[in-house]
Amino acid sequence: MKQRTLTRKLEAAHLSPQMRNFTFERFDLRYYSAFVYDEERSRSYLETARLALHTARNFVRSFLNNEAPEGILFTGPVGSGKTFLACCIVNAIVTSPGQQVLFVVVPDFLDQIRATYDDNNDYTEQQLLDSAKTIPLLVLDDLGAHHYSEWALQKIYSILNYRLNYSLPTIITTNISLDEMQEHLGERTASRIVQLCRPVRLLVDVDIRIARRMQNGTMGR
């Protein structure tokens, strides 16, 4: 694929220039401890990360084979590699001919929808919602512990409900647990997420982003 064409596809997916460099080959397992354990699952953080990586690679293979794979819900604390791994999936898929992906940061996307109420906006609310509803693969990043209004919750629900009804794969990253979802997102939305996605956990004992900055000798991300 020519570089110019690839760049256009990555821009259309709404990946930032930095995120375009997030690949499976750069997903560094050294940040995950082999000696600290997830007590709920009796796995080390390293084993959990390996499983997450394996699940992400399998998703890509299934998607590219038109098998309509089950979505993925990446859960874990801030700096555990959730967004990185979601971007790995996007980058692996978007480099294949004819594939369409949309990556949205949920709080930013909600702001974009609000901005459509301004008469000078280039897009309508329905156009933005339809783009998220109908894209073959949608990534919802940072569907976390925010204070969502009823308006925001309805927009999120409408997207997830549509994608569930039409069996469209969806990847979600969040810093809240499955048990907390109902509290933060409401019963209906939490139910749709459980039906759409399989939960995949990532756990760390250090914020990976901070660790990388310290290694590089800079506080730039």
N, C-alpha and C positions, 0 to 999 in steps of 0.2 A: 504494500500500500504506500502511495506517495506521501511524503511528509506533510505536504500542504493539505491533502485530503484528510489525513489522520488528525491534523491540528483542528480542522473544521469540525470533525466528528467529536473531538474531545471538548471543544467549545460548546457545541450543541448539547452535549451531555451535562454542561454546567460544572465541569471539573476545573478547579483553579490550576494555574500553572504548576504549583507545588504538588498538588494531588495527582497530576498526570505522571509523576515519577514513582508513585506507589505501586509496586509490582510484587507478585508472589516471591520473586527472587530476592527482594529487599525486605521481606517480612522476617525480622531477626528474632529467632527463637532464644537467643542468648539473654534476652531481657526477662525471660520467664523462669522462675526458680524451679529446680528439680527437688528442692528440699522443703518447700512450703506447700501445704496441701489444702485443697478445697474439701473441707470436712463433709459437706453434703454428698459429694460424689466419690470421695476417697481417691482422688487423683491429684497429682502434683500440678502446680501451675503450668509447668512445662508440658505435661501430658495433655492438659486442657487446651493449651495453645496449639499443640500438634493436631489435636482433634478438630479444632476450629479451622486450621489451615486446610486439613484434609476435606472437611465439609465444604469449604469455599471453592476449592479446586473441583470437587465433584459437581457443585452447582454449575460452574462454568461449562464443564463437559456436557451436562444434561441440557443446559439451555441452548448450547450451540448445536445439539442434536435434536432440537425441537421437541424435547420431552416434557416441557412445561413443569420444571422442577418445583418442589415445595420451596416457599420463601425461607429466608433466614432472619431470625431476630438475634442480633448480636447484643448481649448484655454484659455489663461490667463497669467498674469504676472509671472515672476520668483518667485518661492517659494509659489505657490498657490495650490499645491497638484496634479498637472496634472500627473506627472510621478508616484507618489505614487498610484493614482487611476488606472492608466494603469497597474501597477505591481499587484495590487489587482486582476484585471481581469486575468492576466497571472497565478498567483498563484492558483486562484480558478479553472481554467481550467486544468492546467497541473497536478493537483492531481487526475484527473479522468483518468481511464485506456484508453490507446490508443490515447490520445490527443497530438498533436504536435503543438508547439508554438515557434516562434522566436522573440526575443526582440533585437532590434538593436538601438544604439545611432547613428543617421545619420552621424555626422562628423566622428566618429570613423569607421563606416562602409565604408565610402568613402576612408578613409586612408587605410583600409584593401584591398580595391579593387586596389588602387594605388600600394600597396606593391606586388601585383601579377605580376607586370611588372618586378620584380626582379627574375632572373632565379632560385634563391634558394628557392622561396616560395613554400609551400606545396599545394597551391590551385591555380586554374586559375580564371581569372576574371569571366568567364562564370559560373563556379561552384558557386561562391559567389552570383552572380546575380540570378541564378536559385534557390538557397536556399531561397532567399527573395521572389522571384516571386511565387513559388509553395507551400510554407508552408501553411497549412490550416488556421493558424492565424498569421498574422504579426503585430508587434508593431514597429512603427517608432517613436523613441523618439527624441525630440529636433530638429524637422524640422523647425528651427527658422530663425531669421533675420541674417543669415550668408551671406558672400559674395561668392555665388556659381558661379563657372566657368561654361561655356557652357558644358564642359565635365561632371561636377557633375550634372547639371540639366538634362542632357540626361539620366544619370544612374537612377536618381530618377524617371523621367518620364517613363522610360521603365518598372520599377517595378510596378508603380501605374497603368499604362495602361494595363499590363498583368493581374493584379489582378482584375481590373474592367471588363475586357473581360471575365474572368472566374468566376466572382462573388465570389471572395475569400475575406472574412472579413478582414478589416484592421483598426488598431487603430493608431492614430497619435496624438502626443503632440506637441504644438507649442506656442511660445510667441508672435506670430503675429496674427492680426485679419484677418477675411475673406477678408476684403477690402484691406489689405496689401499684401495678398498672390500673387496676380497677379504681383505686383511690384517686389517681392523678388524671386518668383519661376517661373514666366512666365505664360502666358495665358493658355497654354496647360496643364501644371501640375496643376495649380489652378483649372481648369475645372474638371480634373480627381478626385481631392480631394473632390470637391463639390458633384460629382456623387457617390463617394465611401462612404462618411461619413456624418453623421449628426453632426452639431456643438453642442458642450456642453461646457458651459462656467464655469470657476472657478475664483472667485474674492476674494481678501483678502486686508485688510488694513495693514498687517504686513507680512513679509516673514516668512512662517511657519518654515522653517529650522532654521532660526536664533532664533525664539521664542522657539523652542525645545531645542536648545543648551543652551539658557539662563536658561530654566527650569531645565535642567540637570546639570547646573553648569560647563559646559565644552564647548569648541569650536569644539569638534569632532562632525562629522555629525551624 
